[in-house]
Amino acid sequence: MKQTRIATVEPIAAYVGRRNLCLVKITCEDGTFGWGEAGLTGRDKAIVGMIEHFAPLLIGVNPDAIGRIWQMLFRSQYFEGGRVITAAISAIDIALHDIKGKRLGVPVFDLLGGQQRTHVPAFASTAREPDQQMIEDAKTLLGLGWDCIRLSPSQHYTDEVFDPRTSIAETARWMIRAREELGSDVVLGVDYHHRLSVAEAASFCQKMPPATLDFLEEPIRAQTPAAYSELRRMTDVPFAIGEEFASKWDALPYIETGLTQFLRIDVCVVGGLTEAVKIAGWAEAHYLDLMPHNPLGPLCTAASVHLGAAIANFAWLECRDTPVEQCGFDAPEFFPVSMKLEGARYAVPDRPGLGVEVDEAALRASPPKDVQSTPLLRRHDGSVTNW
């Protein structure tokens, strides 16, 4: 393979579906180009600025030296780390894998150790307040072959006031009913989006019989691992944590001390495929499966599918465009070729690189919208709380 150099690095923010996506296009001197995607929804201006800051460091560099580039971007500017920096690195890292796969004529998973599975299992969300229709939607998914379903807590879709105590009481009642109606075979979980305190999360778990839930996602904020240690002593419900992790160092205490049972890392936040593969190997030594966060566009999905194809310890990939939820992020008008669901799973692609085609003109014709992307929630007393 003839050596080439990076010629241009272009961040592109665009409005897709119902939110802004932040992408990067890296083009080499030989004409090969690759696409990547950054997480951190709602912070796209900061990500664009960070990619623009990194661009001069990348021009003229050999794109094949992906691991070295990761270290250069993370370590060479002092003040290393943080989600804005690692989200930008993630997009760049994914684009470099796309380039290398195209230049070698192989899918990205071949760069990560090769294919371990023929398809990547996915999980679906019911995407509505808990009620009987939520259970009916779950039954629809079950009938279509989905064996892992994430339910939503009460007040999940509020855009003003979130009251944790009324939420956990109502949610616990519906979780019990959902388990009774859906049976014991299906994997059921609920995502509390780190809105609870330790006491509230413990109380929620204690309101339900054992085996009601197979996982509880992000019940509290993850900045203090010791808080999860306290919560673990109060409940035996498996935890699914990690979507906010911005490096292997964030994951360290959760893996090493058994604070999570499913790792919800986001390949577009944690540092790209280079960092995700390291975390996966570390987790494998502790018999933990990855269950990646995947709420973005087709480039995030594709990178996550390649990761899932190449590692041994993989459970399910989040999917946000299903028979009961349509977020519009797949957007074929912007991404004419992308990963496609086959029932409740993604087929592992054999196309070179990520296997995604991007309509760049359509993206540039859909500029990002200057809107508040998530609600600003408060408690009944007027204090600020997490979305």
C-alpha positions in Angstrom: 0.0 0.0 0.0 1.5 3.3 -1.1 1.9 5.8 1.7 -0.1 9.0 1.7 -0.6 12.0 3.9 -3.6 13.8 5.4 -4.6 16.7 3.2 -7.7 18.2 4.8 -9.8 17.8 8.0 -13.3 19.3 7.8 -15.9 19.3 10.6 -19.5 19.3 9.3 -22.4 19.9 11.6 -25.9 19.3 10.1 -29.5 18.9 11.3 -30.5 15.3 10.7 -33.7 13.7 12.0 -34.5 15.7 15.1 -31.1 16.9 16.2 -27.8 18.2 15.1 -25.1 15.7 14.1 -21.4 16.5 14.2 -19.3 14.8 11.6 -15.7 15.0 10.3 -14.4 14.3 6.8 -10.7 13.6 6.5 -9.3 13.5 3.0 -5.8 12.2 2.0 -3.4 13.4 -0.7 -4.3 10.2 -2.7 -8.0 11.2 -2.7 -9.1 8.6 -0.1 -11.5 10.1 2.4 -13.1 8.8 5.6 -16.0 9.9 7.7 -16.4 10.0 11.5 -19.0 11.1 14.0 -18.7 12.8 17.4 -21.0 12.3 20.3 -22.0 15.0 22.9 -25.3 16.0 21.4 -26.0 19.7 22.0 -22.3 20.6 22.2 -21.7 20.6 18.4 -20.2 24.1 18.3 -17.6 23.0 20.9 -16.8 19.8 18.9 -16.5 21.7 15.7 -14.1 24.1 17.4 -12.0 21.2 18.9 -11.7 19.5 15.5 -10.6 22.8 13.9 -8.0 23.1 16.7 -6.7 19.6 16.0 -6.7 20.0 12.2 -3.2 21.7 11.9 -1.7 18.8 13.9 -3.1 16.3 11.4 -2.2 17.9 8.1 0.7 16.1 6.5 0.5 13.1 8.9 0.5 9.5 7.8 -3.2 8.4 8.3 -2.2 4.8 8.9 -0.6 5.6 12.3 -4.0 5.6 14.0 -2.7 4.7 17.5 0.0 7.3 17.4 -2.4 10.0 16.2 -4.7 9.1 19.1 -1.8 9.6 21.6 -0.7 12.8 19.9 -4.2 14.4 20.0 -4.9 13.3 23.6 -1.5 14.0 25.2 0.4 16.6 23.3 -1.6 19.7 24.2 -1.4 19.5 28.0 -4.9 19.7 29.7 -5.6 16.3 28.2 -8.9 14.6 28.3 -12.5 15.7 28.9 -15.6 14.9 26.8 -15.2 17.7 24.3 -11.7 16.6 23.5 -12.4 12.8 23.4 -15.6 13.3 21.3 -13.5 15.2 18.7 -10.8 12.5 18.9 -13.5 9.8 18.5 -14.7 11.4 15.2 -11.2 11.6 13.9 -10.3 8.1 15.0 -13.4 6.6 13.3 -12.6 8.5 10.1 -9.0 7.2 10.1 -10.3 3.6 10.5 -12.7 4.3 7.5 -9.7 5.6 5.5 -7.5 2.6 6.3 -10.2 0.1 5.6 -10.8 1.7 2.2 -7.1 1.8 1.3 -6.6 -1.8 2.2 -10.0 -2.9 0.7 -11.2 -4.5 3.9 -14.0 -3.8 6.4 -13.1 -1.9 9.6 -13.6 -5.0 11.8 -10.6 -6.6 10.0 -8.5 -3.8 11.5 -9.8 -4.6 15.0 -8.8 -8.3 15.0 -11.3 -9.8 12.5 -14.9 -11.0 12.5 -16.1 -12.9 15.5 -19.8 -13.0 14.8 -22.0 -13.1 11.7 -24.4 -10.4 13.1 -24.6 -7.9 15.9 -27.6 -8.3 18.3 -29.6 -5.1 19.0 -32.0 -3.9 21.7 -35.0 -1.7 21.3 -36.7 0.9 23.4 -40.4 1.3 23.9 -40.0 5.1 23.9 -43.1 6.2 25.7 -44.3 6.9 29.3 -45.0 3.6 31.1 -48.6 2.5 30.4 -50.5 -0.4 28.8 -49.5 0.8 25.4 -45.8 0.5 26.4 -46.4 -3.1 27.3 -48.2 -3.7 24.0 -45.3 -2.1 22.1 -43.0 -4.5 24.0 -45.2 -7.4 22.9 -44.9 -6.2 19.3 -41.1 -6.2 19.6 -41.2 -9.7 21.2 -43.2 -11.0 18.3 -40.7 -9.6 15.8 -37.8 -11.4 17.5 -36.4 -8.7 19.9 -35.1 -10.5 23.0 -33.8 -7.4 24.9 -36.2 -4.4 25.5 -35.5 -1.2 27.3 -38.5 0.4 29.0 -38.9 4.0 30.0 -39.5 5.4 33.5 -42.4 7.6 34.4 -41.8 11.3 33.5 -39.0 10.3 31.1 -40.4 12.6 28.4 -41.3 15.6 30.6 -39.8 18.9 29.5 -40.4 20.8 32.7 -40.7 19.2 36.1 -39.2 15.8 37.2 -40.2 14.5 40.6 -38.1 11.4 41.4 -40.3 10.0 44.2 -43.5 9.9 42.2 -41.5 8.7 39.2 -40.0 5.7 41.0 -43.3 4.6 42.5 -45.2 4.8 39.2 -42.3 3.1 37.3 -42.0 0.3 39.7 -45.7 -0.6 39.4 -45.4 -0.7 35.6 -42.2 -2.7 35.6 -43.8 -5.4 37.7 -46.8 -5.5 35.4 -44.6 -5.6 32.3 -42.7 -8.6 33.6 -45.9 -10.4 34.5 -47.3 -9.8 30.9 -44.1 -10.3 29.0 -42.8 -13.4 30.8 -39.4 -14.4 32.2 -37.6 -15.1 28.9 -37.2 -11.5 27.6 -34.4 -9.3 28.9 -36.0 -6.1 30.4 -34.3 -3.0 31.6 -35.1 0.6 32.3 -33.0 3.8 31.8 -33.2 6.4 34.5 -30.7 8.8 32.7 -28.8 9.5 35.9 -31.7 11.4 37.4 -31.8 9.8 40.8 -29.9 9.9 44.0 -28.5 6.8 45.7 -31.4 6.6 48.1 -34.0 7.1 45.3 -32.4 4.5 43.1 -32.2 2.0 46.0 -35.8 2.6 46.9 -36.8 2.1 43.3 -35.1 -1.3 43.1 -36.5 -2.3 46.5 -40.1 -1.7 45.3 -39.9 -4.6 42.9 -39.7 -8.3 43.3 -36.3 -10.0 42.4 -35.8 -10.6 38.7 -38.2 -7.9 37.6 -35.4 -6.1 35.8 -32.4 -7.6 34.1 -30.6 -4.2 34.1 -30.9 -0.7 35.4 -29.2 1.9 33.2 -27.5 5.0 34.6 -29.6 5.4 37.7 -27.2 8.0 39.2 -24.4 10.2 37.8 -21.1 8.4 37.3 -18.6 11.0 38.5 -18.3 9.3 41.9 -17.7 5.6 41.7 -18.0 5.3 45.4 -21.7 6.3 45.1 -22.3 3.3 42.9 -20.5 1.1 45.4 -23.0 2.3 48.0 -25.9 1.6 45.7 -24.6 -1.8 44.8 -24.8 -2.8 48.5 -28.5 -1.9 48.5 -29.6 -3.8 45.4 -28.7 -6.8 43.3 -30.1 -5.5 40.0 -27.4 -5.5 37.4 -26.2 -2.0 36.3 -25.6 -0.8 32.8 -23.2 2.2 33.0 -20.8 4.0 30.8 -22.4 6.2 28.1 -20.7 9.3 29.6 -17.2 7.7 29.9 -14.6 9.8 28.1 -11.6 7.4 28.4 -10.3 4.1 29.7 -9.5 5.9 32.9 -13.2 6.7 33.4 -14.0 3.1 33.0 -11.3 1.8 35.3 -13.1 1.8 38.7 -16.3 0.4 37.2 -14.5 -2.5 35.6 -11.9 -3.2 38.3 -14.4 -3.1 41.3 -17.4 -4.7 39.6 -19.6 -1.6 39.7 -21.3 -2.3 36.4 -22.4 -5.5 34.7 -22.9 -4.1 31.2 -20.6 -1.4 29.8 -22.5 1.3 27.9 -19.6 3.0 26.3 -20.2 5.3 23.3 -17.6 4.9 20.6 -18.2 8.5 19.6 -17.5 9.9 23.0 -15.0 7.5 24.7 -12.2 8.1 22.2 -13.2 6.2 19.1 -12.5 2.6 18.1 -8.9 2.8 19.4 -10.0 3.4 22.9 -13.2 1.2 22.8 -11.2 -1.9 21.8 -8.9 -1.4 24.8 -11.8 -1.0 27.2 -13.4 -4.1 25.6 -10.3 -6.2 26.2 -10.1 -5.0 29.8 -13.8 -5.8 30.4 -13.3 -9.3 28.9 -10.8 -10.1 31.7 -13.6 -9.3 34.2 -16.3 -11.2 32.2 -18.2 -8.0 31.4 -20.1 -7.5 28.1 -20.3 -4.3 26.1 -23.8 -2.9 25.4 -22.8 0.3 23.5 -24.7 3.6 23.6 -25.8 4.4 20.1 -28.2 7.4 19.9 -26.6 9.2 17.0 -26.4 8.7 13.2 -25.4 6.0 10.8 -21.6 6.6 11.3 -21.9 5.9 15.0 -24.0 2.8 14.3 -21.5 1.5 11.7 -18.5 2.0 14.0 -20.4 0.3 16.8 -21.4 -2.6 14.5 -17.7 -3.1 13.5 -16.7 -3.0 17.2 -19.4 -5.6 18.0 -18.2 -7.8 15.1 -14.6 -7.8 16.3 -14.8 -8.3 20.1 -15.7 -11.4 22.1 -17.7 -9.8 24.9 -20.7 -8.2 23.3 -24.3 -8.2 24.5 -26.5 -5.8 22.4 -26.2 -2.6 20.5 -28.7 0.2 21.1 -31.1 0.9 18.2 -33.2 4.0 18.0 -35.1 3.3 14.7 -37.3 0.2 15.3 -40.9 -0.9 14.6 -42.0 1.1 17.7 -39.6 4.0 17.7 -38.5 6.2 14.8 -36.0 8.9 15.6 -35.1 9.6 12.0 -31.3 9.4 12.6 -30.8 6.7 9.9 -31.9 9.4 7.3 -31.3 7.7 3.9 -31.5 11.2 2.2 -28.2 12.0 3.9 -26.7 8.5 4.2 -27.9 6.4 1.2 -25.9 3.4 2.2 -25.7 2.4 5.9 -26.1 -0.4 8.3 -29.6 -2.0 8.1 -31.5 -3.9 10.6 -32.4 -7.5 9.8 -35.1 -8.3 12.3 -33.5 -7.5 15.7 -29.9 -7.5 14.6 -27.4 -5.8 12.3 -25.7 -7.8 9.6 -21.9 -7.4 9.6 -21.0 -5.6 6.4 -18.3 -6.7 4.1 -17.8 -3.4 2.3 -14.4 -1.7 2.7 -14.1 0.8 5.5 -17.2 1.6 7.6 -19.4 0.7 4.7 -21.4 4.0 4.9 -21.9 6.4 2.0 -22.6 10.0 2.8 -24.4 12.6 0.6 -22.1 15.5 1.5 -24.1 18.0 -0.5 -27.3 17.1 1.4 -25.5 17.5 4.7 -24.1 20.9 3.8 -27.6 22.0 2.7 -29.0 21.1 6.1 -27.1 23.4 8.5 -27.3 22.8 12.3 -30.2 24.5 14.1 -29.5 26.8 17.0 -32.0 25.2 19.3 -32.0 23.8 22.9 -31.5 20.1 22.2 -32.6 18.7 25.5 -35.1 20.0 28.2 -33.9 22.0 31.2 -35.6 20.1 34.0 -36.3 21.3 37.5 -37.8 19.8 40.7 -41.1 21.0 42.2 -39.1 23.4 44.4 -37.6 25.1 41.4 -34.1 23.6 41.7 -32.2 22.3 38.7 -32.1 18.5 38.0 -30.6 16.3 35.4 -32.1 15.5 32.0 
